Amino acid sequence: MKLELTFEQRQKSRLRVKLASGEEAAFILPRGNVLHDGDVVKTTDGREVEIVAIPEKLLHIESEALAKVAYHLGNRHVPVQVGASFLRIAEDHVLEEMLRKLGSRVSHIEEPFEP
C-alpha cells in the first residue's frame, strides 16, 4: 500500500488520510518526527504503508553565496532543502523577491520537498 503526502502532511503528528484503496486511516506519530519518501509505516493490524512524497511547487535557488542565502532563510524559520549546490523552499513570492535581491538565481520547479 502507498500513501502520497505533501511535506506539510508528512510533518504532522496526527493526520487523517484516505488511502488509494479508499480506506480511511489515522496516523498518530511522536511529535517532531517527519515522514520521508520511502519510509514504511506499519499499521496496528500489521499491514505496511509506504510513504510517497508528492511533487510540490518549490523555488530552486542557486547562488555564489549559498551560505548567506541559507542564513537569511533560516533567520525566517523557513524549512529548507539543502543540496550540494542548491537550496529549495516552498513557493513564496515575498521570499522569492528577497532571494533575487541577494543575487540568487531562482527558478520554479515541481518536485518532492525533503527539507
C-alpha positions, 0 to 999 in steps of 0.5 A: 500500500502507498500513501502520497503526502505533501511535506506539510502532511508528512510533518504532522503528528496526527493526520487523517488520510484516505488511502488509494484503496479508499480506506480511511486511516489515522496516523498518530506519530511522536511529535517532531518526527517527519515522514520521508519518501520511502519510509514504511509505516506499519499499521496496528493490524500489521499491514505496511504503508509506504510513504510517497512524497508528492511533487510540490511547487518549490523555488530552486535557488542557486547562488555564489553565496549559498551560505548567506542565502541559507542564513537569511532563510533560516533567520525566517524559520523557513524549512529548507532543502539543502543540496550540494549546490542548491537550496529549495523552499516552498513557493513564496513570492515575498521570499522569492523577491528577497532571494533575487535581491541577494543575487540568487538565481531562482527558478520554479520547479515541481518536485518532492520537498525533503527539507 
